[in-house]
Amino acid sequence: MNREQEIAARLCRWFNTAGRALPFRKTKDPYHIWVSEIMAQQTRIAALIPYYEKFVAAFPTVTDLANAEEETVLAHWQGLGYYARARNLHKAAKIVRDEYQGALPKDAQALRALPGIGAYTAGAIASIAFDLPVPAVDGNVLRVFARLFGIESDVLKPQTNKQITALVTDMMGYELPSVFTQAVMELGALVCLPASPNCAGCPIRELCTAYEQGKTEALPVRAAAPEKKTVPRYIALVFDANGERVLLRKRTEKLLHNLFEFPSFDTEQERADFLAALNAQNCLPLPPSRHVFTHLVWAMDGVRANSSAPAPSGFFFAERAALDQFAIPTALKLYKEAAK
């Protein structure tokens, strides 16, 4: 047995005894595996489990998801953030319903052609659901293999990614692809951590180049990410005269498209002019809040007020008790709680 075979065998034995009993590991349904993989993008596994269980209960099949209204899908995604994932999942479900008779295609290239499915997600679905030897290479896998093989080039560079993908592909041939893919994922999530890896609990440490050379903290090599731009947002919670309803609008902007938000503005003066036009009373400050998107940061300043004026064009008053029925982005969580 060569080194790569030994690594693959040890990993899979370890996973079969030490892997977490996650709900989406109890099924081979490609649709449910797909949903879990999309949710796992930008979300920790422990945090997504209740959302996953509620989502597949509401939309148990691809066809159920495809037939749902977008607002309903977004409402069930509420709290997970990064709503483009839900929109793409919904769009792709319609394609699967119409072009593949409601069953996800087994071909990795066909999977990649669906909205929201890139190389990693296609590999995860193909290998976990269909046991095809298609690699799924994400940050966890890059870290594990950079340490395992002592790769000192920047893992964010295409050539390094290509090198590691080739290694993963070769090793998948030694074990059941579904088990191997999940074993590498699990090792990266539980043992081969970004900082302070648990080498003592690693089933393959004797075969790891970084462990042998004392470089586990130095690898992987990653270029520094560019600093995100911070932009101000000025939020207004405007309640009606009785304080039972609050003003909302549906966003038309690309960011958070079709989600509901409270009146928000680029400048404090714009917010002040908006409140003045409504003859708003009892204006009080709310705590500031920040939200980090993939490409920018919102630095939010909030106020609350009351108004007896009708809702201006593009806005409507919603019952405060019914706010959970609206897909309000996670970015506005603090202000949503204040509005309830």
N, C-alpha and C positions, 0 to 999 in steps of 0.2 A: 504494500500500500504506500503510495507516494504522499508527500506532505499535503498537497491539496485534498487528496482523498481523506486523509486523516483529519484535517480541519473540518471538512464537510460532515464526516461521520460523527465527530465529537459534538459539533454544533447541534446537529439534528437530535442526537441522543439527549443532550442537555435540554433542548427545547421541549421534547416530548415528556420530560419529567418536571421541568421548572417553568415552562411557559404559563403565562397568566390565562385564566379561564374567562376570556372576554366573550361577550354575547355574539359577536360576528365571527368568532372562531368556532362556533357551534353549528355553522351552516356552510354549505357549499353553494348556496344560491348566489350566482354571480351578481345579481342586482343588489342584494344586501351587502355583499363584499364591496361593490362599487360605492354604495352610499357611505360605508364606513371609511373607505379610503379618501373620498372627497372631504368628509368631515374632519379627517385626521390632518388635512392640510391646514396649517396655522392654528390647530387646536390640540391641546394635550388629550391623550387617550382617556384618562380618568374623567376629564371634564366633558368629553363628548358622549360618554355612554348613555346618560339619560336622554340626551337629544336624539341619539341614534334609535333607541328603543321606542320613543314616541313617534319618530318620523316613520319608521317602517310599520308601526302599528296604524298610523294614519294613511300611509301609502304602501300597502304590502307588496304590490307588484309594480313593474315598470309602467304598465298600462294605467294603473290607478294614479301614479304620479303624472303621467302624460295628460290624463284627462282632467286633472285639477287646474283651477285657476291660479295664475301666478301669485296673486295676493295671498291665497290660501297657503301656497308653498312657502312663501316668504314669512308668513306668520308662524309656521311650524319650525322655521329656521331661526326665529328670533332668539337672540342670546348668543348665537354662535359667531355672529359677525362675518365679515368678508362675504357679503351677500351675492357677489358675482358667482360664487361656487354654487349657490342654490339656483340661480338663474340658468347657469350652464347645465346643471343637472336636469332641470326641467326641460330645457331645449333638447338636450340629448335624449331624454326619455321619449319625447315626441318622435324623434327620428327612429329610435329603436322600435317604437310602436308601429310606425308607418312603413319602415323599410326592412325591419328584421322580425316582423310578426311578434313583437313584444319580448324577444329573447336577445340578450347581448351577444354580439358576434364573438366567436372564439378566436378570430384572427387579430393579432396585436395591431397590425396596421389599420384595420377597420376600426378597432377601438380608439386608436389615436386620432382618427378622423372625426370623432364625436366631440362636441363642444366641451371644454373643461378637462379633457383627458390628454395628458402629456405622456412622455415616454415612461416616467416612473409609474403613474397610475395604470397605464396600459400593461406594464410589466407585472404590477401587483395583481391585477385582475386575471391576466392570462395565467400566471403561475399559481396563484392561490386558488382560484375558482376552477381552472381548467387543467392544472398540472402541466402546463407547457413550459419549456425551458427558456423563458423570456425574462431577462434581468429587470429588477426594479431597483434603481440606484437613486437614493436621496442622500440628504446630509448625514444621516446615521450610517448608511452603508459606506459612504466616502470616508467617514471617520474610522470605522472598523477596519476597512481594507488598507487605508493609509498606514495605520499602526501595524496591522498584521504583516504587511509586506515592506514596511519601512520606506514608504513613498514620501519623499521630501519636497516634491514639487507642489505648487499651489493647487489644491483640490478643486478650486473654482475655475481653473483653466480648462478649456475643452479637451486638450490633449490628455490631461490627467484623468478627467472624467472618462474619456475613451479607454484609457489604460485600465482603470478600475472596472469599468463595465465588461471589458474582455475577460478579466480575472473572474468576475462573478459568473459570467456566462459559462466559462470552462468548468467551474466548480459545481454549477447546477446539474451537470451531467452525471454527478456521482451519487446524488440522492434524489428523493421525491421533490420536485420543484416547489410544491406548496409548502412543504415542511422547511426546506432550505431557506426560502424567501422569508418566512416568518421567523425562523431562527436567527437570521442575521438582523432583522428588524428588532427582535427582542433583546439580543445582545447589546445593540446600540442604545436601546431605551433603558435597560436595567443595569448593565454592567460596564460597557465601554463608553462611559459618560464623557461629555465634553471636558469637564474639569473633574479632577480627582477620580479617575476611573477605578473601579473596584477590581483590580487585577487579581486579588486573592480569591475572588469568587468566579473568575473567568475559566471556562472549561477548556480554553485553547491557549492559555498564557505561555505554556512551554513551547508553543509553535509560533509565537508572536515576536516579530523582529523588534518592534518598539520596546516591548517588555525586556527582551534580552539585552538591548543596547541602552536601556534606561531613558528612552525618549518618549514615553507615553504622554507626558505633559507637553512636549514640544510638537507633537503631531496630532492632528493634521495641520499643514501649513495653509493659512487662508489670508488672502489680501484683506486689508481693512475696508469695511463697508463705508460708502460715502455718507456724510452726515445728512439726516433728513431735514427738509425745510419745515420750519414752524410757522403756521399761519394763524391769525386770530379769528375767532368766531364769537359773535355777540348774540346770545340766546335770550328770548323773551317767552316766559310762560304767561300767557294772557288768559285769565279766567273771565267767565261772564259775570254779570252783576251778582248772581246768587252763589257764585263760586262752585257750581256743579259741573260746568263744562270748561274745556280748555281748547285753545285755538291750535289747529294743525294744518299742514299742507302736505301734498304728495310731491316729492322731489322729482324734477325733470332733468336735473343735472346728471352727467355721466357717473360721478361718484355717488354711491348710494341711490342709484336710479330707482324710482318707483317705491321707495320707502317713505314712511311718514315722518315728518319732523315738526318741531315747534318753530315758530318764526325765528330765523337766524340771519345774521348780516355780517358783512365784511368789516364794517366800521361801527364804532359806538354811536356816531352821529346818525347813521342810517337807522339804527334801532331806536334812537330817541325820536326821530321824525315819525317813524311808524307808530310808536306809542302815543305821540302827540296827536296824530291823525285819528286815533281811536279814542281820544280824550281819556286815556288810561289814568286810573287812580290807584292809590295805595302801592306805589312802586317801591319794592324792597329788593335788596341784593340777595343773590344766591351764591353758594360756594363756587369757586372756580373749578374747572375740570380740564383734564388733558386726555386726548386719545391718540394713540399711535397707529397710523395706517402703514401700509407697506412702503409708501413713497413720501409721506408727509405726516406732520403732527398738527392736530387741532389744539390750540390753546383757547379754552372757552371761558367766557365771562357770562354769568346769567343774572337775570332779574325776573321778578314776578310782579304781576299787576292785575287789576280788574278793569273791565270795560263793559259798558252797557250798549256799545255800538254793535251793529251787525257785523258779521264776518266780512272782511274785505275780499275783493276778487282773488280767487286762487286759494282761499283758506276756507275752513269750516270749523264749527265748534263740535267737539266730540265729548261724549259723556266721560267724566273722569273714571267712573267705575268700569268702563269698557275699554280702557286704554290697552289692555293686554290683547285685545282683538286686532290691534293695528301693529304692523311690522315696523316698529321704531328701532333704528339702529343702535347697536351696543354703545356706539360713541356717545349717545345721549342718555345713557343709563341713569346717571345721577339726576338729570332733569326730569326724566320719566318718573322716577321714584318721588321726586318733589311734587309732580303734577297729580299723583294718584290721591 
